Amino acid sequence: MRVVLTLCLLFVSSKLWAAFDCKVDLHAVLIYGDGTVNVLHSGRGDYTHICNLSEERLGVSPTTCALWASMLVTLKKDGKKADFYYNSTPQYNSCATLPHYSGAPAPVYIGAVN
């Protein structure tokens, strides 16, 4: 019985902390003078800080940020969806619960969705 309960708890807790992705429409891509890149997309309803073009932020290098920013601007211009992939925590586990602005985590990756 104890083993079954332990396995159930592990399964439930792993689902709560599972990684997730946001396949979303892009409404705005903002690039600030200090290098901050913010995105407004259909999965959040507020701006989310993605990365920084001037300095490493949460493990994302300025080079990766530049590539992401370019891709996001192109996806928005072409009217295509973006895919943001995140590792979840107890505080957020879906696109809607992502912190906004600078409180947001860095995505693991960003991709294009057909």
Residue pairs with C-beta under 8 A, 6 or more apart in sequence:
16 88
16 90
16 93
17 88
17 89
17 90
17 93
18 88
18 93
19 85
19 86
19 87
19 88
19 108
20 85
20 86
20 88
20 93
20 94
20 95
21 83
21 84
21 85
21 86
22 41
22 43
22 44
22 82
22 83
22 84
22 85
22 86
22 95
22 98
23 43
23 81
23 82
23 83
23 113
24 41
24 42
24 43
24 44
24 81
24 82
24 83
24 84
24 95
25 41
25 42
25 81
26 39
26 40
26 41
26 42
26 72
26 75
26 76
26 81
26 82
27 40
27 41
27 42
27 76
28 38
28 39
28 40
28 47
28 76
29 37
29 38
29 39
29 40
29 69
29 72
29 73
29 76
30 36
30 37
30 38
30 39
30 40
30 47
31 37
31 53
31 69
32 38
34 52
34 54
35 52
35 53
35 54
35 55
35 62
35 65
36 49
36 52
36 53
36 102
37 49
37 50
37 51
37 52
37 53
37 65
37 68
37 69
37 72
38 47
38 48
38 49
38 50
38 101
39 47
39 48
39 50
39 72
39 82
40 46
40 47
40 48
41 48
41 82
41 84
41 95
43 84
43 95
43 96
43 98
44 95
44 96
44 98
44 100
45 96
46 100
46 101
47 100
47 101
48 98
48 99
48 100
48 101
48 104
49 57
49 101
49 102
49 103
49 104
50 60
50 65
50 68
50 69
50 72
50 84
50 104
50 106
50 107
50 110
51 57
51 60
51 62
51 64
51 65
51 68
51 69
51 106
52 60
52 62
52 65
53 62
53 65
53 66
53 69
54 62
55 62
56 62
57 65
57 106
58 105
58 106
59 106
60 68
60 106
60 107
68 110
71 82
71 110
71 112
72 82
72 110
75 81
75 82
75 112
80 112
80 113
80 114
81 112
81 113
82 110
82 111
82 112
82 113
83 109
83 110
83 111
83 112
83 113
84 95
84 107
84 110
85 107
85 108
85 109
85 110
85 111
86 92
86 98
86 105
86 107
86 108
87 105
87 108
88 94
89 105
91 97
91 99
92 98
92 99
92 105
98 104
98 105
99 105
